[in-house]
Amino acid sequence: MLGAPGSGKGTQAKLLVEKYKLPQISTGDMLREAVAEATPLGRQAKVSMDAGQLVSDEIVLAIIQERVTRPDARKGFILDGFPRNLQQAEALDQLLTSLGRPLNLSLLVAVDVDALIQRLVGRRTCLSCGQMYNVYYAPPHIEGRCDECGGRLRHRADDNEETIGNRLRVFETHTLPVVEYYKEHGTLRTLQGVGEISDIFKAVTKVVEDVKSNLKNETRTDAIRAAFAKHRASKAEKAAAEKKPAKKSARKAVKKAAAKKTVKKKPVPKKKVVAKKKVAAKKKVVAKKKVAAKKTLSKKPASKKKTAAKKAVKKTLARNKVAPKKKTAAKKTVKKAAARNKVAPKKKTAAKKKVAAKKTARKTARKKR
Ligand code: AMP
């Protein structure tokens, strides 16, 4: 049960105890008892309680651990006023896990601050039976006396204005994060703690019943799941037993056949395919490199050849360089000769003509004579 001081969580917890026959474990009540008995623990806790502050986690956790392991808490229990901070919530989780007892419900009783103050200031509690009254809106018939058992009514020491202020501040700072904690864990349910106590209790009971039926369904689902798992396991066992061959030789034959099949049909695992591809790629690269190297090697002599050829060409060129000059000279000589030849025939023809003409002239002179 979660709620600010005065939210009525204690009253609702008491009603739940009656209905479900589970013990109420209230850290506030236990601490007050320890203070009343003046035990060492009570004396230690009193200072913080009177100031409206939280008692140390060490003390509270020790009390809780001892209480939840008592026989009357075996079937379950209602925690009232605990946990009040995150450390306590986490410690409770650990404790319940170690006991194998999960937390089923975190119920927040929400009430606004103004109502809380009026409730706390006017609150009176029966010292004998724990019945609660409020001098403003639920007073006892006889002032200071319990209607139920006639016991003496007590005004709690920490129900004064100053301490109430501190307690409300402590709730906001330390306990509201616990509410968030349970919201995240999916166990939180919230209801409004305003109105008639019996009406609020109806709402509380509805939530509890809802959670109980959910738990039942979960347990049933778990049981069905477990039954299915059992069924599947026995089926697999049977199938394995049926498959077993009778003779050793037959088993060997089956193994051989299986091995052959594996050799033939075994699909190449992905990893192997990848490895093969890698090897092939590498081979390609190596082959390419080799070809390239060969080319380079075959080219090298060619270049040597080329160098030789170049030298030859150079020589030739060198030779040619001279040769053309010679050629030019020869050509000039040829040209001169040609020129001479060209002139010579002409000259020859002219001379011949002159000689012939002279002959003809001489003949004509002779004839005249
Ligand atoms: P309650 O009756 O629950 O309002 O508690 C009364 C006082 O007891 C608180 O103001 C605290 O000083 C102390 N107390 C009760 N429960 C706790 C707790 N879980 N952790 C620390 N202090 C507590």
Boltz pocket constraint, residues with backbone or C-beta under 6 A from the ligand:
constraints:
  - pocket:
      binder: B
      contacts: [[A, 5], [A, 27], [A, 28], [A, 29], [A, 31], [A, 45], [A, 48], [A, 49], [A, 50], [A, 52], [A, 53], [A, 54], [A, 55], [A, 56], [A, 60], [A, 80], [A, 81], [A, 82], [A, 83], [A, 84], [A, 88], [A, 158], [A, 167]]
      max_distance: 6.0
